[in-house]
Amino acid sequence: MSHQTTLLWEAIGFTVFFLYGSFFEWWFHKYMFHSPKIVKRTFVHHTLIHHQVYKFEPESYEWHAPREKDHITMDWWALPAFLAVHAPVLIGFQMLTHLPVAIGGLLAIATYYGIYEYFHYAMHVPGPQWFQRSKLFLFVKEHHRVHHKYMLHNLNVFFPLADTVLGTYRTEFTSPRIERNKGANRAKAAAQVKTQRQKATVSAAE
């Protein structure tokens, strides 16, 4: 396999696993951070501490002095743990298929984690960085702030692909999927009423 082909496959591995990162984050956030069933410690640190220190209201969502800048980032060993969990899968896949995707996949996981941690910290601790004034950052910051009100919605911090696909994306005021379902149910009920009225009219005419 040529050097160019190897780089191409590593790039494909990076892209696929970066997209996968959104779904892994969604699962981890829902079942590890917001449920005590698997590891109670992560649930306590995130739901019972982080969400109580940084709440939905603007004045409590962001850090203010003299409060300590704690309970925002994960433990130092989180990234090594994520890489250790995924490395056997990626290396095994590469050995079976002979497709060089392991390095790209692990690099994607590390990159996704790094962006997650940096953006999440910046959302709660405002700073002078230029990107914090951008429309994109303000959008994902508000997206995450809504999560602090509806904890089982907006489980992605900066890349809400899984939220969109799995129906957990919502704004402060409405959950799109819920509203669509309500609208569909109202339309179905109205159609049933209309049909019943038509039948009643036909029966009366006979």
C-alpha positions in Angstrom: 0.0 0.0 0.0 1.4 3.4 -1.0 2.1 6.2 1.4 -0.6 8.3 -0.3 -3.2 5.5 0.1 -2.2 5.0 3.7 -2.7 8.7 4.4 -6.1 8.5 2.6 -7.3 5.7 4.8 -6.1 7.4 8.0 -8.0 10.5 6.9 -11.1 8.4 6.4 -10.6 6.8 9.8 -10.2 10.2 11.3 -13.4 11.5 9.7 -15.5 8.5 10.6 -14.4 8.4 14.2 -14.8 12.2 14.6 -18.4 11.8 13.6 -18.7 8.7 15.8 -17.4 10.9 18.6 -20.7 12.8 18.7 -22.6 9.6 19.3 -20.1 8.3 21.8 -20.3 11.6 23.7 -24.1 11.4 23.6 -24.1 7.9 25.0 -21.5 8.7 27.7 -23.2 12.0 28.7 -26.6 10.3 29.0 -25.7 7.0 30.7 -22.5 7.9 32.6 -23.0 11.6 33.5 -26.8 11.5 34.1 -27.4 8.0 35.4 -26.0 6.4 38.5 -26.5 2.9 37.2 -23.1 2.3 35.6 -20.6 4.4 37.6 -22.1 6.4 40.4 -19.0 8.6 40.8 -19.4 10.2 37.4 -23.1 10.8 38.0 -22.4 12.5 41.3 -19.6 14.7 40.0 -21.6 15.8 36.9 -25.3 15.8 37.8 -25.2 16.5 41.5 -22.2 18.8 41.5 -21.5 20.4 38.1 -25.1 21.0 37.3 -25.7 22.5 40.8 -22.7 24.8 40.6 -23.4 25.9 37.0 -27.1 26.2 36.4 -29.3 27.3 33.6 -29.7 31.0 34.6 -27.1 33.3 33.0 -25.8 34.6 36.3 -25.0 31.0 37.5 -24.2 29.3 34.2 -20.9 31.3 33.9 -18.1 31.4 36.4 -17.8 34.5 38.5 -15.0 35.5 40.9 -14.3 34.6 43.7 -15.8 31.2 43.1 -13.2 28.4 42.3 -12.9 27.3 38.6 -13.6 23.7 39.5 -16.1 21.0 38.6 -15.9 21.9 34.9 -13.3 19.5 33.2 -13.1 15.8 33.4 -10.5 13.9 35.4 -6.9 14.0 34.0 -7.1 10.3 33.1 -10.3 10.6 31.1 -8.6 10.9 27.7 -6.1 8.0 28.3 -9.1 5.9 29.4 -11.1 6.7 26.2 -8.1 5.9 24.1 -7.5 2.6 26.0 -11.1 1.6 25.4 -11.1 2.3 21.7 -7.5 1.2 20.8 -8.2 -2.6 20.8 -11.2 -2.1 18.6 -9.4 0.1 16.1 -6.2 -2.0 16.1 -8.2 -5.2 15.8 -10.2 -3.8 12.9 -7.0 -2.8 11.2 -5.4 -6.2 11.6 -8.5 -7.9 10.2 -9.0 -5.6 7.2 -5.5 -4.4 6.6 -6.9 -0.9 6.4 -4.6 1.6 8.2 -7.3 3.5 10.1 -6.2 3.0 13.8 -3.9 6.1 14.1 -6.5 8.3 12.3 -9.3 6.9 14.5 -7.4 7.4 17.8 -6.3 10.9 16.7 -10.0 11.7 16.0 -11.0 10.6 19.5 -8.2 12.7 21.0 -9.1 15.7 18.9 -12.8 15.4 19.7 -12.1 15.2 23.4 -9.7 18.2 23.3 -12.3 20.4 21.5 -15.0 19.2 23.9 -13.0 20.0 27.0 -11.7 23.4 25.7 -15.1 24.6 24.4 -17.0 23.3 27.5 -14.5 25.2 29.8 -14.9 28.4 27.6 -18.7 28.1 27.8 -18.6 28.3 31.6 -15.5 30.5 32.0 -15.8 33.5 29.6 -12.5 34.8 28.3 -11.0 37.3 25.7 -10.6 34.7 23.0 -11.9 35.9 19.6 -14.0 32.9 18.9 -16.1 33.5 22.0 -17.7 36.4 20.1 -18.5 34.3 17.0 -22.0 33.3 16.1 -21.1 29.6 16.0 -19.7 29.7 19.5 -22.6 31.6 20.9 -24.9 29.1 19.3 -23.3 26.1 20.9 -22.9 27.9 24.2 -26.7 28.5 24.2 -27.2 24.9 23.1 -25.3 23.7 26.2 -27.0 26.2 28.5 -30.3 24.7 27.6 -28.9 21.3 28.6 -28.4 22.7 32.1 -32.2 23.2 32.2 -33.3 20.0 30.3 -30.5 17.6 31.3 -31.6 14.8 29.0 -31.6 17.1 26.0 -28.7 18.7 24.1 -26.3 16.0 25.3 -23.7 17.1 22.7 -21.6 20.1 23.8 -20.1 21.5 20.6 -21.2 19.2 17.7 -24.9 18.3 18.1 -25.0 15.7 15.4 -26.2 12.9 17.7 -28.7 15.3 19.3 -30.2 16.0 15.9 -30.3 12.4 14.8 -31.5 10.9 18.0 -34.2 13.5 18.7 -32.7 15.2 21.8 -32.0 18.6 20.3 -34.1 21.4 21.7 -34.1 25.1 22.2 -35.0 26.8 25.5 -38.7 27.0 24.6 -39.5 23.9 22.6 -38.3 20.5 21.6 -38.8 20.2 17.8 -39.6 16.4 17.8 -42.1 16.8 20.6 -43.8 19.7 18.8 -43.9 17.7 15.5 -45.4 14.8 17.3 -48.0 17.0 18.9 -48.8 18.6 15.6 -49.2 15.2 13.9 -51.5 14.0 16.7 -53.6 17.2 16.5 -53.9 16.8 12.7 -54.9 13.1 13.1 -57.5 13.9 15.8 -59.0 16.7 13.6 -59.2 14.3 10.6 -61.0 11.7 12.8 -63.5 14.3 13.9 -64.1 15.5 10.4 -64.6 11.9 9.2 -67.1 11.3 12.1 -69.0 14.4 11.2 -69.2 13.4 7.5 -70.5 10.0 8.5 -73.1 11.6 10.8 -74.2 13.9 8.0 -74.6 11.0 5.6 -76.6 9.0 8.2 -78.9 12.0 8.8 -79.5 12.5 5.1 -80.5 8.8 4.7 
